[in-house]
């Protein structure tokens, strides 16, 4: 049982908001474009989002609903990017986002999902 579940959930939704913000702003960069590297970033970002909510010890139904919403958000952001002059839409980004959500869901089924329980027990034990 998590003592600070609402705080952890709030942090998760802040992360979602940050992904939305970063997906829509203009990003100027002089770094070389490594083919496909951005797909890895999409995969890692959405994996970490889904895994974070897995850490929060949600019911199976709530966790599934969040996964569906993350897929909808990822697809919607790509569609919006297709209508912004300084961004572009990519169906392979949509796929990477969705695969990341699936990977995060799978990782949340492992002992790794006890990370926040461990953290709370380690630092905020009842004395």
N, C-alpha and C positions, 0 to 999 in steps of 0.2 A: 504494500500500500504506500502510495506517495503522500507525503505530508504537504508538499507544495505544488500539487498537481496543477492548480489554476495558474500559478506563476510559470510553470514549464509550458503549459499550453499557450499562454500569452507570448512567451518567447518564440514558440513555434510560429504563431501567427505574425509576429514581427518579422520573422525570417521570410515568410511568404510575401509580406508587404515589400520587403527589401528586394526580393526577386522580381516582383511586379515593377517596382520603381526602376531597377537596373535594366530591365528588359525594354523599357520604353524611353529612356533618356538617350541623348546623343552621346556617343562615346568616340572621342578622337584618340587615335592611337598611331604611333609610328612603328609599332612592333611588326615584324614580318608575319605574314599569314601562313601558319602551318596547316596544311590541308587536313581537315577533319579534327583538329585539336579542339575547336569550339564544340564539337559533338561530345567529346569527352567531358568538357565543362558542363554541358547540359545534363549529361548522364549523372555526373557526380553531384550536381546541385539538386536535382530532383530525388536522387537516392538519399541524400542527407536530409532533405525535407521530410520524406516519408518515414525514414528511420527515426527522426526526431519524434514524430508523433507516435511511432512504435514504442519509444522510450517512455511515453506518457501513460502507459498502461490503460488504454482505452478499451471499451467493449469492442468485440469483433465487428459489430454493426457500425459503430461510430468510426472505427479505423477504416472500414471499407468505404464509408461515405466520404471521409477525408481523402482517401485515395482517388475516388471518382472526381471529387472537386479539384484535386491537384491536376488530374488529366485535363479536365475542362479548362482550368486556368492556363495550363501549358499550351493547349491548342488555341485558345482565345488570344493569348499574347502573340503567338505567331501570326494569327490572322490580322491582328491590329498592326503588327510590325509591317505587314505587307501593304498597309495603307499609310505608312509614315515614310516621308521622303528620305529620311536619313537611316532607315532600318530596312531590312528585307525579311520576307517570309521564307521559311524553309520547312518542307515536309519532313526532311531528315532530322531537323531539330525537334519536331513534334514526336517523332519516333524515339529519339534519344531521351526526351523528357519522360515519355510513357515507359520506356524500358527502365529508366532510373527509378520511377515509382514502383515498378514491379520488383526491382532488385531491393529497394528499401523495404518493401513489404516482406520479401523473403528473409532479409537480414533481421527484421523485427521478430521473426519466428525462432531466432537463435538465442542463446544465453546473453548475447550482446544487448538484448532489449532490457536487461536489468541495470543498465548503466546509471540511470537516475536514482533507482532504488539504492544502488551501491553508494552513490555520491551522497545521498541524504543520510544513509546509515553511517557513513564515514565521518561526516562533518556536523550533522544535526541530530545526533542520538538523543533520546530521552534519558536524562540522568536520574 
